């Protein structure tokens, strides 16, 4: 195994030092819970009878005897959303596989699964980021019955997997396996979908043509095929050792997908009842989170994980900062081109060699921690394998390809698409922000232009429709932070700004809100902190101020004396969702005083980790 890269070693060491007290406190709580033994054995007869009253007779007898492990199933199933619809038959498959493996499984509870694709640009998007912590709390509620020896988590998309992780870590003494559903087969190419969106924004095609293109792109059960937050989630679960190797991007409703689900159950039983007891809180340590960050960077993953990974880590007592992301990004290569960072989708990426190839390459280059625990035991080298159907219908793992099958999609460390990773931090008098550079061409990474200030994405879109944006400018969309309105994604701005960029104008975006994990070719300084509602400098920018976004130097500056200006204020009382912050504050108040609930929540309002 190659010697660990010095930057990786340095960043990991400082995270360990920074997290020393919080991680020790977390592990003490975890081990105290584990030392008490199976919770079910301590339930009263009335408690236990309630817990298995609806079970099948054989399962009831097994739970009554307390001789077999009981696995919780926490599911994000609903049948409206393509990514989660494939989970419908999973409980029956899991229960059958558990019985064959000498265990019992029960659906412990469900978590809400909203789709940013449906709520994008709508009022419901203001609840999107908050849903992560609702999911975390829902997970904890599902596990609170003390009936379980291990857990299986069914989740895919944007906030669902981070929320499940946060909730799972609140019960970190339980062995846990995450089971994906997989992406839908390839449909309309992503570049063609983007082209139709821009034509619609220009008024050159109508709604019928746009809906036809969207329907041809999002066309069947499974995750959307671009490399946004949902598929970045699946990548993380594999890099962090919570999926089976090579399982993230196998399509739904295929024999291999079902076989992987059954094998996941067998592995969950093996780390729950056997001699390899492996709680999730022990797996997700500082090195596992560093591996996750590296996976995000080398594949050009979602900007949303500059928020989620910090909150997920905090739930395990690990303290990450944006500086950790930035320093690691400068030292790892960009190995993948998957839309919006290229024309391919995740199915093409998987066929080219996928995550097993990437992990193998990084291990050989000393760019991942190999000495970690996973659901397969000790060492990340197990994740260099690919799954195949065995003759008996089960799974056999074989070494992954040592060469990319498509260099336009996936490249080795020695011949990357770029020498550094896909994300960078921006600093300056406006605060700190994140930019995804992997999708932005080099000629668009530095923009200096007058500011045009808007207090909502709708205001910018209306200005575009009126033809008022045919010029060089940097759009400033403020009052979009978590305290203001829940920090919605502003992906609906991409077609309009893309049209203007294609016309030759220098355009960029600066916002205290988010862009989608599918954010693309327009340079966007996002997650700017402090946010406008907190009186951050973004609230003092005026139309005409000269801004400079320099993604190469990592700076965001303004040619104006902001110190003497009063911050703009905005009346948010007319928002039907009450800005979301009242809802979140209510959730905090409900659990803030209880140790069992307080640590479930991620540090949403401390998202920058600075």
VEXDREN-2710 file (C-alpha; in Angstrom, 1 decimal):
% VEXDREN-2710
k/r/px/py/pz
1/UNK/0.0/0.0/0.0
2/UNK/1.3/3.5/-0.9
3/UNK/2.5/5.8/1.7
4/UNK/-0.2/8.3/2.8
5/UNK/-0.1/11.6/1.1
6/UNK/1.3/14.3/3.4
7/UNK/-1.7/16.7/3.1
8/UNK/-4.0/13.8/3.8
9/UNK/-1.9/12.9/6.9
10/UNK/-1.8/16.6/8.1
11/UNK/-5.5/17.3/7.6
12/UNK/-6.5/14.1/9.3
13/UNK/-4.2/14.7/12.3
14/UNK/-5.6/18.2/12.9
15/UNK/-9.2/16.9/12.6
16/UNK/-8.4/14.2/15.2
17/UNK/-6.8/16.9/17.5
18/UNK/-9.7/19.3/17.0
19/UNK/-12.2/16.5/17.7
20/UNK/-10.4/14.9/20.7
21/UNK/-12.9/15.9/23.4
22/UNK/-16.1/15.7/21.4
23/UNK/-15.2/12.4/19.8
24/UNK/-14.2/10.9/23.2
25/UNK/-17.5/12.0/24.7
26/UNK/-19.4/10.5/21.8
27/UNK/-17.6/7.2/22.0
28/UNK/-18.1/7.0/25.8
29/UNK/-21.8/7.4/25.3
30/UNK/-21.8/4.8/22.5
31/UNK/-19.9/2.3/24.5
32/UNK/-22.0/2.8/27.6
33/UNK/-25.1/1.9/25.5
34/UNK/-23.4/-1.1/23.9
35/UNK/-22.1/-2.4/27.3
36/UNK/-25.7/-2.8/28.5
37/UNK/-26.3/-5.6/26.0
38/UNK/-29.4/-6.1/23.8
39/UNK/-32.1/-3.7/24.8
40/UNK/-34.9/-6.2/24.1
41/UNK/-33.8/-8.4/27.0
42/UNK/-34.4/-5.6/29.4
43/UNK/-37.9/-4.8/28.3
44/UNK/-40.8/-5.7/30.5
45/UNK/-43.1/-8.4/29.3
46/UNK/-45.7/-5.8/28.4
47/UNK/-43.2/-3.8/26.5
48/UNK/-41.9/-6.8/24.6
49/UNK/-45.4/-8.2/23.8
50/UNK/-46.3/-4.9/22.2
51/UNK/-43.1/-5.0/20.2
52/UNK/-43.9/-8.4/18.5
53/UNK/-47.7/-8.5/18.7
54/UNK/-48.1/-8.1/14.9
55/UNK/-45.3/-10.5/13.9
56/UNK/-45.6/-13.7/12.0
57/UNK/-45.7/-16.7/14.4
58/UNK/-42.1/-17.9/13.7
59/UNK/-40.7/-14.3/14.1
60/UNK/-42.8/-13.9/17.3
61/UNK/-41.3/-17.1/18.7
62/UNK/-37.8/-15.9/17.9
63/UNK/-38.3/-12.5/19.4
64/UNK/-39.9/-14.0/22.5
65/UNK/-36.9/-16.4/23.0
66/UNK/-34.5/-13.5/22.5
67/UNK/-32.1/-16.0/20.8
68/UNK/-31.8/-14.2/17.4
69/UNK/-30.9/-10.7/16.5
70/UNK/-33.6/-8.3/15.4
71/UNK/-32.8/-5.8/12.7
72/UNK/-34.6/-2.5/12.4
73/UNK/-35.6/-1.4/8.9
74/UNK/-35.8/2.4/8.6
75/UNK/-37.2/3.3/5.2
76/UNK/-37.7/6.4/3.1
77/UNK/-40.2/4.7/0.8
78/UNK/-42.9/6.6/-1.0
79/UNK/-44.3/5.9/-4.5
80/UNK/-44.4/9.5/-5.8
81/UNK/-40.6/9.8/-6.1
82/UNK/-38.7/7.7/-8.6
83/UNK/-35.7/7.3/-6.3
84/UNK/-37.7/5.9/-3.4
85/UNK/-40.4/3.9/-5.2
86/UNK/-38.0/0.9/-5.7
87/UNK/-37.9/0.4/-1.9
88/UNK/-41.5/-0.8/-1.9
89/UNK/-40.7/-4.5/-2.0
90/UNK/-37.5/-4.2/0.1
91/UNK/-39.0/-5.0/3.5
92/UNK/-40.4/-8.3/2.4
93/UNK/-37.0/-9.2/0.7
94/UNK/-35.1/-8.1/3.8
95/UNK/-37.3/-10.1/6.2
96/UNK/-36.9/-13.2/4.1
97/UNK/-33.2/-12.8/3.8
98/UNK/-33.0/-12.2/7.6
99/UNK/-34.8/-15.4/8.4
100/UNK/-32.4/-17.3/6.1
101/UNK/-29.5/-15.7/7.9
102/UNK/-30.8/-16.6/11.4
103/UNK/-32.3/-13.2/12.3
104/UNK/-35.6/-11.3/12.4
105/UNK/-36.3/-7.9/10.7
106/UNK/-39.0/-5.4/11.5
107/UNK/-39.9/-2.1/9.8
108/UNK/-39.1/0.2/12.7
109/UNK/-40.3/3.4/11.0
110/UNK/-40.4/5.6/8.0
111/UNK/-38.8/9.0/7.3
112/UNK/-40.1/11.7/5.0
113/UNK/-38.5/11.9/1.6
114/UNK/-39.0/15.1/-0.3
115/UNK/-37.6/15.7/-3.8
116/UNK/-35.8/18.9/-4.6
117/UNK/-36.6/18.2/-8.3
118/UNK/-40.3/18.6/-7.5
119/UNK/-39.9/21.5/-5.1
120/UNK/-37.2/23.4/-7.1
121/UNK/-38.2/27.0/-7.4
122/UNK/-41.4/26.4/-5.4
123/UNK/-42.3/27.4/-1.8
124/UNK/-41.8/23.8/-0.6
125/UNK/-38.1/24.2/-1.3
126/UNK/-37.9/26.3/1.9
127/UNK/-38.5/23.1/3.9
128/UNK/-35.9/21.1/2.0
129/UNK/-32.8/21.6/4.1
130/UNK/-34.8/21.5/7.3
131/UNK/-36.1/18.1/6.3
132/UNK/-32.7/16.6/7.0
133/UNK/-33.1/17.2/10.7
134/UNK/-36.7/16.0/10.7
135/UNK/-35.4/12.8/9.1
136/UNK/-32.7/12.5/11.8
137/UNK/-35.4/12.9/14.5
138/UNK/-37.7/10.4/12.7
139/UNK/-34.8/7.9/12.5
140/UNK/-34.2/8.3/16.3
141/UNK/-38.0/7.9/17.0
142/UNK/-37.9/4.6/14.9
143/UNK/-35.0/3.3/16.9
144/UNK/-36.3/4.4/20.3
145/UNK/-38.3/1.3/21.0
146/UNK/-35.2/-0.7/22.2
147/UNK/-36.3/-3.7/20.2
148/UNK/-33.3/-3.9/17.9
149/UNK/-29.8/-5.3/17.7
150/UNK/-28.8/-3.7/14.4
151/UNK/-30.4/-1.6/11.7
152/UNK/-30.8/-1.4/7.9
153/UNK/-31.4/2.0/6.3
154/UNK/-33.2/2.5/3.0
155/UNK/-32.4/6.0/1.6
156/UNK/-31.2/7.7/-1.5
157/UNK/-31.7/11.4/-2.1
158/UNK/-30.5/14.8/-1.0
159/UNK/-31.3/15.2/2.7
160/UNK/-32.5/11.6/3.3
161/UNK/-29.1/9.9/3.6
162/UNK/-27.5/12.7/5.7
163/UNK/-30.5/12.7/8.0
164/UNK/-30.5/8.9/8.3
165/UNK/-26.7/9.0/9.2
166/UNK/-27.3/11.7/11.9
167/UNK/-30.1/9.6/13.4
168/UNK/-28.2/6.4/13.1
169/UNK/-25.2/8.0/14.9
170/UNK/-27.5/8.9/17.8
171/UNK/-27.9/5.1/18.1
172/UNK/-24.3/4.6/17.1
173/UNK/-23.9/1.4/19.2
174/UNK/-26.0/-0.5/16.7
175/UNK/-24.4/-2.2/13.7
176/UNK/-25.8/-0.6/10.6
177/UNK/-25.9/-1.2/6.8
178/UNK/-27.2/1.2/4.2
179/UNK/-28.9/-0.3/1.2
180/UNK/-29.3/1.7/-2.0
181/UNK/-32.0/1.5/-4.7
182/UNK/-29.8/2.5/-7.7
183/UNK/-30.2/4.9/-10.6
184/UNK/-32.8/4.7/-13.3
185/UNK/-31.5/3.6/-16.7
186/UNK/-30.2/6.3/-19.0
187/UNK/-32.8/8.4/-20.7
188/UNK/-32.5/11.7/-22.7
189/UNK/-28.9/12.8/-22.6
190/UNK/-28.3/15.4/-19.9
191/UNK/-26.8/17.9/-22.4
192/UNK/-29.9/17.7/-24.5
193/UNK/-32.1/18.2/-21.5
194/UNK/-30.1/21.3/-20.6
195/UNK/-30.3/22.6/-24.1
196/UNK/-34.1/22.4/-24.1
197/UNK/-34.3/24.1/-20.7
198/UNK/-32.3/27.0/-22.1
199/UNK/-34.5/27.2/-25.2
200/UNK/-37.5/27.4/-22.9
201/UNK/-35.9/30.1/-20.8
202/UNK/-35.5/32.1/-24.0
203/UNK/-39.1/31.5/-25.1
204/UNK/-38.0/29.5/-28.2
205/UNK/-39.8/26.3/-27.2
206/UNK/-43.1/25.9/-25.3
207/UNK/-44.1/24.1/-22.1
208/UNK/-45.1/21.0/-24.1
209/UNK/-41.6/20.6/-25.6
210/UNK/-40.0/21.2/-22.2
211/UNK/-42.2/18.7/-20.4
212/UNK/-41.5/16.1/-23.1
213/UNK/-37.8/16.5/-22.6
214/UNK/-38.0/16.4/-18.8
215/UNK/-40.2/13.3/-19.0
216/UNK/-37.7/11.6/-21.3
217/UNK/-34.9/12.4/-18.9
218/UNK/-36.8/11.4/-15.6
219/UNK/-38.6/8.4/-17.0
220/UNK/-38.6/5.4/-14.7
221/UNK/-38.0/4.1/-11.1
222/UNK/-34.6/5.0/-9.7
223/UNK/-32.4/7.9/-8.9
224/UNK/-31.9/10.7/-11.4
225/UNK/-28.9/9.9/-13.5
226/UNK/-26.9/13.1/-13.1
227/UNK/-24.3/13.5/-10.5
228/UNK/-26.1/15.6/-8.0
229/UNK/-26.6/15.2/-4.2
230/UNK/-28.5/11.9/-4.5
231/UNK/-25.8/10.0/-6.3
232/UNK/-23.1/11.8/-4.3
233/UNK/-24.8/10.3/-1.2
234/UNK/-24.5/6.8/-2.7
235/UNK/-20.8/7.5/-3.4
236/UNK/-20.2/8.6/0.1
237/UNK/-21.8/5.5/1.6
238/UNK/-19.4/3.3/-0.4
239/UNK/-16.3/5.4/0.3
240/UNK/-17.2/5.4/4.0
241/UNK/-17.8/1.7/4.2
242/UNK/-21.5/1.5/4.8
243/UNK/-22.6/0.0/1.4
244/UNK/-21.5/-3.3/-0.1
245/UNK/-18.6/-2.6/-2.7
246/UNK/-19.8/-1.6/-6.1
247/UNK/-23.4/-1.5/-5.1
248/UNK/-24.2/2.2/-5.4
249/UNK/-25.1/2.4/-9.1
250/UNK/-26.7/-0.9/-9.9
251/UNK/-30.1/-0.2/-11.5
252/UNK/-33.4/-1.0/-9.7
253/UNK/-35.5/-4.1/-10.3
254/UNK/-32.7/-6.2/-11.6
255/UNK/-31.5/-9.6/-10.4
256/UNK/-28.2/-8.1/-9.3
257/UNK/-29.9/-5.4/-7.3
258/UNK/-32.1/-7.9/-5.4
259/UNK/-29.1/-10.1/-4.8
260/UNK/-27.1/-7.2/-3.4
261/UNK/-30.0/-6.3/-1.0
262/UNK/-30.1/-9.9/0.3
263/UNK/-26.3/-9.9/0.7
264/UNK/-26.5/-6.6/2.6
265/UNK/-28.9/-8.3/5.1
266/UNK/-26.6/-11.2/5.5
267/UNK/-23.7/-8.8/6.2
268/UNK/-25.8/-6.9/8.7
269/UNK/-26.4/-10.1/10.6
270/UNK/-22.7/-11.0/10.5
271/UNK/-21.7/-7.8/12.1
272/UNK/-24.5/-7.9/14.6
273/UNK/-24.7/-11.5/15.9
274/UNK/-21.2/-12.9/15.0
275/UNK/-17.8/-12.2/16.4
276/UNK/-17.4/-9.2/14.2
277/UNK/-19.6/-6.8/16.1
278/UNK/-19.2/-3.5/14.3
279/UNK/-21.3/-0.5/15.4
280/UNK/-21.8/2.4/13.0
281/UNK/-20.4/4.9/15.5
282/UNK/-17.0/3.0/15.4
283/UNK/-17.0/2.9/11.6
284/UNK/-17.6/6.6/11.1
285/UNK/-14.5/8.1/12.7
286/UNK/-12.2/10.9/11.5
287/UNK/-10.5/8.8/8.8
288/UNK/-13.8/7.7/7.4
289/UNK/-15.0/11.2/7.0
290/UNK/-11.8/12.3/5.4
291/UNK/-12.3/9.4/2.9
292/UNK/-15.8/10.7/2.2
293/UNK/-14.5/14.2/1.5
294/UNK/-11.9/12.9/-0.9
295/UNK/-14.5/10.8/-2.7
296/UNK/-16.6/14.0/-3.1
297/UNK/-13.7/16.0/-4.4
298/UNK/-12.2/13.5/-6.9
299/UNK/-15.6/12.7/-8.5
300/UNK/-16.8/16.4/-8.6
301/UNK/-19.7/15.7/-6.3
302/UNK/-22.4/17.9/-4.8
303/UNK/-21.8/21.2/-3.1
304/UNK/-24.5/20.3/-0.6
305/UNK/-22.1/18.0/1.1
306/UNK/-20.0/21.0/2.3
307/UNK/-23.0/21.3/4.6
308/UNK/-24.1/17.7/5.1
309/UNK/-20.7/16.1/5.8
310/UNK/-20.0/18.7/8.6
311/UNK/-23.4/18.0/10.2
312/UNK/-23.0/14.2/9.8
313/UNK/-19.5/14.3/11.3
314/UNK/-20.7/16.5/14.2
315/UNK/-23.2/13.7/15.1
316/UNK/-20.2/11.4/15.6
317/UNK/-18.2/13.9/17.6
318/UNK/-16.0/14.7/14.6
319/UNK/-15.4/18.4/13.8
320/UNK/-14.9/19.2/10.2
321/UNK/-14.3/22.7/8.7
322/UNK/-14.4/24.2/5.2
323/UNK/-10.6/24.6/5.5
324/UNK/-10.4/20.8/5.5
325/UNK/-12.3/20.5/2.3
326/UNK/-10.2/23.3/0.7
327/UNK/-6.8/21.9/1.7
328/UNK/-7.7/18.3/0.6
329/UNK/-9.2/19.7/-2.7
330/UNK/-5.8/21.2/-3.6
331/UNK/-4.1/17.9/-3.2
332/UNK/-6.4/15.4/-5.0
333/UNK/-7.1/15.0/-8.7
334/UNK/-10.4/15.3/-10.5
335/UNK/-11.0/11.8/-11.9
336/UNK/-14.5/11.9/-13.2
337/UNK/-16.6/13.8/-15.7
338/UNK/-20.3/13.1/-14.9
339/UNK/-23.1/15.6/-15.7
340/UNK/-23.1/18.5/-14.8
341/UNK/-19.3/18.2/-15.0
342/UNK/-19.5/16.4/-18.3
343/UNK/-21.9/14.8/-20.7
344/UNK/-22.0/11.3/-19.2
345/UNK/-24.4/10.1/-16.5
346/UNK/-23.8/7.8/-13.5
347/UNK/-24.6/4.7/-15.6
348/UNK/-21.8/5.6/-17.9
349/UNK/-19.5/6.2/-14.9
350/UNK/-20.4/2.8/-13.4
351/UNK/-19.8/1.1/-16.7
352/UNK/-16.4/2.8/-17.1
353/UNK/-15.2/1.3/-13.9
354/UNK/-17.1/3.2/-11.3
355/UNK/-16.3/3.6/-7.6
356/UNK/-14.3/0.4/-7.2
357/UNK/-11.8/1.7/-9.9
358/UNK/-11.7/5.1/-8.2
359/UNK/-11.1/3.7/-4.8
360/UNK/-8.4/1.3/-6.0
361/UNK/-6.6/4.2/-7.8
362/UNK/-6.7/6.4/-4.8
363/UNK/-5.5/3.7/-2.4
364/UNK/-2.5/3.0/-4.8
365/UNK/-1.7/6.7/-4.7
366/UNK/-1.9/7.1/-0.9
367/UNK/-4.9/9.3/-1.2
368/UNK/-7.3/7.4/1.0
369/UNK/-7.1/5.9/4.5
370/UNK/-7.0/2.1/4.0
371/UNK/-6.9/1.4/7.7
372/UNK/-10.5/1.9/8.5
373/UNK/-13.4/-0.2/9.7
374/UNK/-16.3/-1.0/7.3
375/UNK/-19.3/-3.3/7.3
376/UNK/-17.0/-5.9/5.7
377/UNK/-14.4/-5.7/8.4
378/UNK/-11.0/-3.9/8.6
379/UNK/-9.5/-2.2/5.5
380/UNK/-10.9/-0.2/2.6
381/UNK/-9.2/-2.5/0.1
382/UNK/-12.3/-4.7/0.1
383/UNK/-14.0/-1.8/-1.9
384/UNK/-11.7/-2.4/-4.9
385/UNK/-14.1/-5.3/-5.7
386/UNK/-17.1/-5.5/-8.0
387/UNK/-20.2/-7.6/-7.4
388/UNK/-21.4/-10.2/-9.8
389/UNK/-24.3/-12.7/-9.7
390/UNK/-23.2/-16.1/-8.6
391/UNK/-24.5/-19.4/-10.1
392/UNK/-26.7/-19.9/-7.0
393/UNK/-28.3/-16.4/-7.3
394/UNK/-26.1/-14.9/-4.6
395/UNK/-23.2/-12.5/-4.9
396/UNK/-19.6/-13.1/-5.7
397/UNK/-17.0/-10.3/-5.6
398/UNK/-14.2/-10.0/-8.1
399/UNK/-11.3/-7.6/-8.4
400/UNK/-12.3/-4.4/-10.2
401/UNK/-10.8/-3.3/-13.5
402/UNK/-7.4/-1.7/-13.3
403/UNK/-8.1/0.4/-16.4
404/UNK/-10.9/2.9/-17.2
405/UNK/-13.2/1.6/-19.9
406/UNK/-13.9/5.2/-21.0
407/UNK/-11.3/7.9/-20.5
408/UNK/-13.8/10.6/-21.5
409/UNK/-15.7/9.7/-18.3
410/UNK/-13.2/8.2/-15.8
411/UNK/-9.5/8.7/-15.6
412/UNK/-6.7/7.3/-13.4
413/UNK/-4.8/9.4/-10.8
414/UNK/-1.8/9.6/-13.2
415/UNK/-3.9/11.2/-16.0
416/UNK/-6.8/13.2/-14.3
417/UNK/-9.1/15.7/-15.8
418/UNK/-7.6/18.3/-13.4
419/UNK/-4.8/18.3/-10.9
420/UNK/-7.1/19.4/-8.1
421/UNK/-10.5/18.5/-6.8
422/UNK/-13.9/19.8/-7.8
423/UNK/-14.7/22.2/-4.9
424/UNK/-12.9/25.4/-3.6
425/UNK/-13.5/27.9/-0.9
426/UNK/-13.7/31.6/-1.5
427/UNK/-12.8/34.2/1.1
428/UNK/-12.8/38.0/1.3
429/UNK/-14.6/41.0/2.8
430/UNK/-18.0/39.4/2.1
431/UNK/-17.2/36.3/4.2
432/UNK/-16.7/32.8/3.1
433/UNK/-18.4/30.8/0.3
434/UNK/-18.1/27.6/-1.7
435/UNK/-17.7/27.2/-5.4
436/UNK/-17.9/24.1/-7.6
437/UNK/-15.2/24.5/-10.1
438/UNK/-15.3/21.1/-11.8
439/UNK/-18.2/22.2/-14.0
440/UNK/-17.0/25.7/-14.8
441/UNK/-14.7/26.2/-17.8
442/UNK/-11.4/27.9/-17.0
443/UNK/-12.4/31.0/-19.0
444/UNK/-15.4/31.6/-16.7
445/UNK/-13.7/31.1/-13.4
446/UNK/-12.8/34.8/-13.0
447/UNK/-15.6/37.3/-13.3
448/UNK/-15.4/41.0/-12.4
449/UNK/-18.6/43.0/-13.0
450/UNK/-21.1/45.3/-11.4
451/UNK/-23.5/43.8/-8.9
452/UNK/-27.2/43.4/-9.6
453/UNK/-29.0/42.8/-6.3
454/UNK/-32.1/40.7/-5.8
455/UNK/-33.9/39.5/-2.7
456/UNK/-35.4/36.4/-4.4
457/UNK/-34.7/34.2/-7.3
458/UNK/-38.1/35.1/-8.7
459/UNK/-37.0/38.7/-9.0
460/UNK/-34.0/37.8/-11.1
461/UNK/-36.1/35.6/-13.4
462/UNK/-38.6/38.3/-13.9
463/UNK/-35.8/40.7/-14.8
464/UNK/-34.4/38.2/-17.3
465/UNK/-37.9/37.8/-18.9
466/UNK/-38.1/41.6/-19.3
467/UNK/-34.7/41.6/-21.1
468/UNK/-33.0/43.7/-18.4
469/UNK/-30.0/41.4/-17.9
470/UNK/-28.3/41.6/-21.4
471/UNK/-25.0/42.8/-19.9
472/UNK/-22.0/41.8/-17.7
473/UNK/-23.1/41.4/-14.1
474/UNK/-22.8/39.4/-10.9
475/UNK/-26.2/38.5/-9.5
476/UNK/-26.4/38.9/-5.8
477/UNK/-29.3/36.9/-4.4
478/UNK/-29.5/37.5/-0.7
479/UNK/-31.8/36.7/2.2
480/UNK/-31.6/33.0/1.2
481/UNK/-29.7/31.6/4.2
482/UNK/-31.1/29.1/6.7
483/UNK/-32.2/31.7/9.2
484/UNK/-34.0/33.7/6.5
485/UNK/-36.0/31.1/4.6
486/UNK/-34.5/27.7/5.1
487/UNK/-31.6/28.1/2.5
488/UNK/-33.5/26.9/-0.6
489/UNK/-31.6/25.7/-3.7
490/UNK/-31.6/28.2/-6.5
491/UNK/-31.0/25.8/-9.4
492/UNK/-33.9/27.4/-11.3
493/UNK/-31.5/30.3/-12.1
494/UNK/-29.1/28.1/-14.1
495/UNK/-31.0/28.2/-17.4
496/UNK/-31.3/32.0/-17.5
497/UNK/-27.8/32.6/-16.4
498/UNK/-26.5/30.0/-18.8
499/UNK/-28.3/31.7/-21.7
500/UNK/-26.6/35.0/-20.9
501/UNK/-23.2/33.3/-20.5
502/UNK/-23.6/31.6/-23.9
503/UNK/-24.3/35.0/-25.4
504/UNK/-20.9/36.1/-24.3
505/UNK/-21.7/38.1/-21.2
506/UNK/-19.6/37.7/-18.1
507/UNK/-22.0/36.5/-15.5
508/UNK/-21.8/34.9/-12.0
509/UNK/-23.8/34.4/-8.9
510/UNK/-23.2/35.3/-5.3
511/UNK/-25.7/34.1/-2.7
512/UNK/-26.1/33.1/0.9
513/UNK/-28.4/30.3/-0.4
514/UNK/-27.6/27.0/-2.1
515/UNK/-27.4/25.8/-5.6
516/UNK/-28.4/22.3/-6.5
517/UNK/-25.9/19.5/-6.4
518/UNK/-26.5/19.6/-10.2
519/UNK/-25.1/23.2/-10.3
520/UNK/-23.2/23.6/-13.5
521/UNK/-21.4/25.9/-15.9
522/UNK/-22.1/29.4/-14.4
523/UNK/-19.6/30.3/-11.6
524/UNK/-21.6/30.5/-8.3
525/UNK/-20.3/31.6/-4.9
526/UNK/-22.8/29.9/-2.7
527/UNK/-23.4/29.2/1.0
528/UNK/-22.0/32.7/1.7
529/UNK/-21.7/33.2/5.4
530/UNK/-22.5/35.2/7.4
531/UNK/-25.9/35.4/5.8
532/UNK/-27.8/38.6/5.0
533/UNK/-30.4/38.1/7.8
534/UNK/-27.5/38.1/10.3
535/UNK/-26.3/41.5/9.0
536/UNK/-23.6/39.8/6.8
537/UNK/-21.8/42.1/4.3
538/UNK/-23.9/40.6/1.5
539/UNK/-26.8/42.7/3.0
540/UNK/-24.8/45.9/2.3
541/UNK/-24.1/45.4/-1.4
542/UNK/-25.8/47.8/-3.7
543/UNK/-26.5/47.8/-7.5
544/UNK/-23.4/48.8/-9.3
545/UNK/-20.8/47.8/-6.7
546/UNK/-17.9/46.1/-8.5
547/UNK/-17.5/42.5/-7.4
548/UNK/-14.8/40.1/-8.3
549/UNK/-15.2/36.4/-8.1
550/UNK/-11.8/34.7/-8.6
551/UNK/-12.1/30.9/-8.3
552/UNK/-8.4/30.5/-9.2
553/UNK/-7.2/32.7/-6.4
554/UNK/-10.0/31.6/-4.1
555/UNK/-11.2/35.2/-3.4
556/UNK/-14.5/37.1/-3.4
557/UNK/-14.0/40.9/-3.2
558/UNK/-16.0/44.1/-3.6
559/UNK/-14.8/47.6/-4.6
560/UNK/-16.9/49.5/-2.1
561/UNK/-16.7/50.8/1.4
562/UNK/-19.3/48.6/3.1
563/UNK/-18.3/49.6/6.6
564/UNK/-20.3/52.8/6.6
565/UNK/-23.4/51.3/5.0
566/UNK/-26.4/50.0/6.9
567/UNK/-27.4/46.5/6.1
568/UNK/-30.5/46.1/4.0
569/UNK/-33.5/44.6/5.8
570/UNK/-36.4/42.6/4.4
571/UNK/-39.9/41.9/5.6
572/UNK/-40.2/38.1/5.6
573/UNK/-43.6/38.0/7.4
574/UNK/-45.5/37.5/4.2
575/UNK/-43.8/34.2/3.5
576/UNK/-46.4/31.4/3.9
577/UNK/-43.8/29.2/5.5
578/UNK/-42.8/31.8/8.1
579/UNK/-39.3/31.6/6.7
580/UNK/-39.0/28.0/8.0
581/UNK/-37.0/29.3/11.0
582/UNK/-40.0/29.2/13.3
583/UNK/-40.6/25.5/12.3
584/UNK/-36.9/24.7/13.0
585/UNK/-36.9/26.6/16.2
586/UNK/-39.9/24.6/17.3
587/UNK/-38.1/21.4/16.7
588/UNK/-35.1/22.6/18.6
589/UNK/-37.2/23.6/21.6
590/UNK/-38.9/20.2/21.7
591/UNK/-35.6/18.3/22.0
592/UNK/-33.0/20.8/23.1
593/UNK/-33.3/20.0/26.8
594/UNK/-33.1/16.2/26.4
595/UNK/-29.7/14.5/26.0
596/UNK/-31.3/11.7/24.0
597/UNK/-32.7/14.1/21.4
598/UNK/-30.3/17.0/21.4
599/UNK/-27.4/15.2/19.8
600/UNK/-29.7/14.0/16.9
601/UNK/-29.6/17.4/15.2
602/UNK/-26.8/18.5/12.8
603/UNK/-25.3/21.9/13.2
604/UNK/-27.4/23.4/10.5
605/UNK/-27.1/27.0/11.6
606/UNK/-23.3/26.5/12.1
607/UNK/-23.0/25.1/8.6
608/UNK/-19.7/26.8/7.7
609/UNK/-17.7/24.9/10.3
610/UNK/-15.4/27.9/10.6
END
